[in-house]
Amino acid sequence: MNGLLSTVLVLVLVATPLTLSVLALLDAARRPGWVWALAGRTQVLWIAAILFGTIALPLGIVISTVYLLRIRPRLAATETGRFDR
């Protein structure tokens, strides 16, 4: 039982940052370039940062969380025509 618990714990600790990074990466990659330009952000920089964060897990959690909570909503608003700065 103790071995199963530690296996599940390790799986959760590894899967959570990886899942965050993959979600952030897929979202960043699917946004058109004009959305990034109008939002005043750089797509290549964010994709590179998320990819780097996938390797460096603690940093990846921070980068992906910042993207998903701060950058993604701004991109989504820009894509729908709201240019709130």
N, C-alpha and C positions, 0 to 999 in steps of 0.2 A: 504494500500500500504506500509506503514512504517513497519508494522509487517511482511509482506512478505520479504521486503528487509533485515530486521534484521535476519530473519530465513535463508535466502539464505547465508548471510554473516557468520553466525555461522556454517552452514553446510560446507561452503568452508574452514573455519578455522579449522574445525575438520577433514574433509575428506582429506585435502592435506597431513598433517603429517601421517595420517593413511594409505593413499595410498602409500606414499613414503616408509613407514615401511614395508608394505605388499610386495611391489615390491622387496625391498632389501632382505627381509626374504626369499621369494620364490627363488630368484636368489642364495642366499647363500646356501640354503638347496639343490638345485639341482646340485650344483658343486660337482664332485667326490672328495674324500679325497686326492687322489694323486695330484690333481691340487693345493689344498691348501698347501700340503707339499712341492711341488716343488716351489711354489710361496713364501714360507717362512711365511705363515700366518696360523692362527689357526681357523678352521671352527667353533668349539664349542664356542670359545670366541666371534666371530663376531655374531653368531646367538643369543647368550645370550645378547649381547650388544644391538642388534636390538630389541629383545623382551622387554628388560628393557626400551629402548627408546620409545616403543609403549605406555607404561604406563606414562612416563614422556615426554609429548608432545614436549616442546621446545628442550630438549636434544635429543629426537627421530629424530627431523628434522636434527640436526647436525650429529648424528651417521649414519643415513640412507644416507644423502648426501655425507658424507665422504666415505661410502662404495660404493655407486653408481658411484662416480666420481673418486675415487683413487684406491680402492681395486678391484672392479669388472673389470676394464680394464686390470689390471695386471693378474687377474685370467683367463680372456678370452684369453689374449696373451699366457699365459703358456699352456692353454688347446689346443691351435692351434700349439704349438711347438716353440713359440718365447719366449726365456728366457732372455729378457732384464731386467737388474737390475738397 
